[in-house]
Structure formats: C-alpha cells, structure tokens
Amino acid sequence: MTIDREDLLNSIIDSLDRIRHISLDDIPNIDLYMDQVTTFMESRLRSATRNPEEDKILTKTMINNYAKNNLLPPPVKKKYSKEHLLTLIFIYYFKGILSISDIQHLLNPVTEKYFSKKGGLDLTAIYEEVFGLEKEAAGMLAKDIIRKFNTSSHTFTDAAPEERENLQLFSFLCMLSFDVYIKRMLIEKIIDARLSGQPDEKSRKNQKESKRNKEKER
C-alpha cells in the first residue's frame, strides 16, 4: 500500500495539536463517588486512546489497586477529592511507560507532601505548573518529529522503489522508538539514583525502632 509521506506527517502533527491535558477548570471542586470519578475520566481521556471503543481508561478495579499499592491516598467516606483526580491523571500518563513500582517512587514523594495541603504550594499548583509546559513541549516535539521524518526520507536511497517507502517508514519508526527507549531509560536511572540515596524499607524500620527504644530509655 502506498503511503503519502506528506499526508502522514501532517496527520501526526495535527494529532499533536489535538492532545490536551485536563484543565483545572474542568475538574470538579466537589468530592465524587467512584462511579462519578470513572465517568469523569472517561469523558476527558477517551478521545486520546488508540481504540476509543475498546480501551479502558480507569476502572474501579484499577483505582482500588492504586489505593492498595499506596499510589493513591484512600478516599474519605468513599468520596474522592479534586486532589485524588489530579493524582489519577498523573498515574494515567505515567502508567503508559513506567512500572507501578517506578510510579510509586516518582509520585509518592509528591503526594505525601502536597496532597490536601492547605496554603502555599499544593498539588493543584504543581499540576498547573507542570502541565503549563505542555504547549512549549508540544512545539519542540513537533519540530523533532519533522526532523526525524525528513532524516528518514534520505535513508535507503539505493533500495528498489517498491521497497524504499516501507524501509524509510521503518527507519522513521525506529528513530521514534529509540527516542522513547532512551527517555524511559533516563527516567528509570534518575529514579534509581534517588533511591540509592535513600534508606531501604528495612533500614527505615530499624531507624524507627531504634528511635522508639531511645525514647523509652529516657
């Protein structure tokens, strides 16, 4: 099948323009029950899925598992706050590239310090700051995609015409895949570097036990 390279590139760039995060103004300021949470996430993220009619956004089971794995603070009286929704949005984007364990190490320090914090820097402010970089990041990404696309168009120039198109497309996809691989590896290395400077769970328990014993001795 012949692929129009210009049409393909334009389609990719157009899809970037359509990607938008959930605005803070769209997030309810009232606490929601589980069904309301899943309905809200479905309505805001469904269009970004690969197969809108089949892909799952967030199910009740997923949310319950996140709470059990200490990824998501537990609901209060079966209700989820605005901060819960913000945390779920972060989890949704992270889970496409990171393991649950890595998401815990990345996200937990933020939620532990800023979740439901009153005054000053809170989770809402962090969400707004981070996603405020979206437009600039999308612009740089579009330029990088165009550069990779143009580079791939100069590969396999000696191949037979009927083979060249597929080989150049394969080259383009390899360049995109390598970019994702390197960035994921970088994220994992940063997480590991942070963990190496922190005491493990056993050490933390020993430190707490030692502190309690010293307090008893007093």
ZICORZI-V286281 format. One record per helix or strand of 3 or more residues. SS is the DSSP state (hx for helix, st for strand). FROM is the first residue (numbers start at 1). TO is the last residue. If there is no record, write none. Layout:
((SS | FROM | TO) (SS | FROM | TO))
This chain:
((hx | 5 | 18) (hx | 24 | 26) (hx | 34 | 48) (hx | 60 | 68) (hx | 82 | 94) (hx | 100 | 114) (hx | 123 | 131) (hx | 134 | 152) (hx | 161 | 196) (hx | 201 | 217))
